[in-house]
Amino acid sequence: MQTRVRQASQANEHDQHGTNSHSTPNLTFLGFSANDEATGGALLNRKDPRNAAGEVVPILDRNGEAREGVHNYWTNQGKDFTGLDDRSRLKRRVPRDSVLNYVGDISICGVRPTLAQWIWMLNLVCFLAHSAAFALTLWLSYYRKDMKSLYGDEDPYLITVFRISATWNNNTRDGYSVIAVSNDMPLNVAWMVMAFFLLSAIAHLWAVTVGAFEIFFYIYWRQIDDCFMFWRWIEYGGSCSLMSMLIATSIGIREQNTLALIFVSQWVCMKLGLLTELYSRPVIRKDKTNYGPAAAVGRLGFYGVPDVTNDPNYMHILSKDEWEGDRPVRDEDGKVIVPKEGTRDFRLAQRCSNYVRRMVPHVLGIVPFTATVVVMLYHFETSKYELYTSTNGTMQIPAWINAAIYGTFVIFSSFTFVQQIGQALPPGMYGPFSEIMYCALSLTAKLYLGALYMVNVLMAEQRAASVLGSEGLESTR
């Protein structure tokens, strides 16, 4: 098929819009600011910035002299194997204010990574850490010791799960008798620990993979620009629910329906976090930038001012400073009322009310999380009290169990503040801020809980049921 090239807009349109009518907002995040040179969509596809004459702007040393062979970015050719050809049908014109183009002041050996590259490196570190933790858990559980001589053919990490069996019995006042019987579906402590490490490793591997290739730009980086990081809530729905169920079994909650409800409640909590992001959208604006005839993009080769109607590779500009619902006040003619300088205008109140509306799913998500925590803590503290009274205070639950339940719930609770603070920020900051914070908190929570179980359960010579039962009790004397 012969390629068609769209000619640039007419001269009067060029004069009307200028070379870059849509200016990038003066928005910074942790020292990062939008750079004039676009990546073209690829993570590593950077170009050296040029001055008005088209000359490459060098990096200067402390004496103000140009440093030879040093570039601002990881690659300086503007092309690499992760990118797409400019005339590919999958090529998209990435806006200059995308997270891919935010450059900070921190340099590594003379190279200043973009904010996207820092996020990508953080995901890589998290992938390696979770993968190493998974491998370590597997080795400590099944390969470090002679399982056959210690336990025979029995898996020492199985925890019996019970179900309530109600038998109709007219001889009793209640009409039936209730006993707890095994449901014949035990839970494996070792594999539960490995499972939440593995789920996180897969999620970070996905981010590292799709984040590196321009062909997946819309799936990952565009969604960060759009403040909709759906992948994290999918992973959290599994890993956080597993961690909660693991803690529940460790404190003696072994009834199948209760465990199932704890799992589902945490899953619902995560999905309400997803709904908060789904409901919170940045304002969309038309891209009126005149890119000129040298910047043809896509199979049809559109250039000049983007054609929103006919260009299949067109992308809207996502506002970096305004959420949908941050409605300005207008007069009776429909014109925006510009507030006087130095006054707190009505728009501030409008933004506050919009923030409250957008946070409704988040607030609803606190309910199932709190219910789970209350049920587990009530059971835990009641068990501690009953143990104290039955042993006259001579025995106590191991200290690491207290650290596991209270420490993990404190870390879990900190996740809520990320979204509460992030949604109050401009949309240009929410995506990078939340992605960085959630990666760090997720890694902290899993390594913290996983390490406690590795040291106290998986490395022990006793069976998990014994360690988490009477044999694990500590003397207070």
Secondary structure, DSSP 8 states (H G I E B T S, - for coil): ----------HHHHHHH-S--S-----EETTEEE-SS--TT-SS--B--B-TTS-B---B-TTS-B-TT--SSS-SBS--TTS--TT-TT-----TTSGGGEE-S--BTTB--BHHHHHHHHHHHHHHHHHHHHHHHHIIIIISS-HHHHHTTS-TTEE--EEEEEEE-TTSTTSEEEEEEE-S--EEHHHHHHHHHHHHHHHHHHHHHHHH-GGGTTTTHHHHHTT--HHHHHHHHHHHHHHHHHHHHHTT--BHHHHHHHHHHHHHHHHHHHHHHHH--EEEE-------GGG-BTTTTB-SS--TTT-TT---EEEEEEETT----B-TTS-B----TTS--HHHHHHHHHHHHHTHHHHHHHHHHHHHHHHHHHHHHHHHHHHHHHTTTSEE--HHHHHHHHHHHHHHHHHHHHHHHHHHS-HHHHHHHHHHHHHHHHHHHHHHHHHHHIIIIITSSS-HHHHTTGGG-EE--
